[in-house]
Amino acid sequence: MSLTDPVADFLTRIRNSIRARHQKLDVPASKLKAEIARILKEEGYISNFKTTEENGHAVLRVYLKYGSNNEAAIRDLERVSRPGCRVYVGRDEIRRVQGGLGISILTTPRGVMTGRQARREGVGGEVLCEIW
């Protein structure tokens, strides 16, 4: 099975797992997905993540986060840049997500970072997704 857009698959699995109220989910691991998971953890959207190996394949295990009234930390997520339509922004064009309540994740020449970090460091890049 080949995926044309592994990042969209990753986001969809997170969205589906939250709606089904799962505590954790497993996705095929990649460096980019691990970086996205790292940012989600730093920003408080997931409780933890780790890479393990199952049946000779690297697996990224993401532990989802829920509040006291069982409300998910992630309300929704959206893929912005797709393989068929890449979305690049300059450092002055990075928009605020949900009026500053959400985050955008970008790949920049200095690595994967949030829109806020990219604005602070003065770099633009490809907008992977938005999470709120």
Secondary structure, 3 states (H helix, E strand, C coil): CCCCCHHHHHHHHHHHHHHCCCCEEEEECCHHHHHHHHHHHHCCCEEEEEEEEECCEEEEEEEECECCCCCECCCCEEECCECCECCEECCCCCCCHHHHCCEEEEEECCEEEEHHHHHHHCCCEEEEEEEC
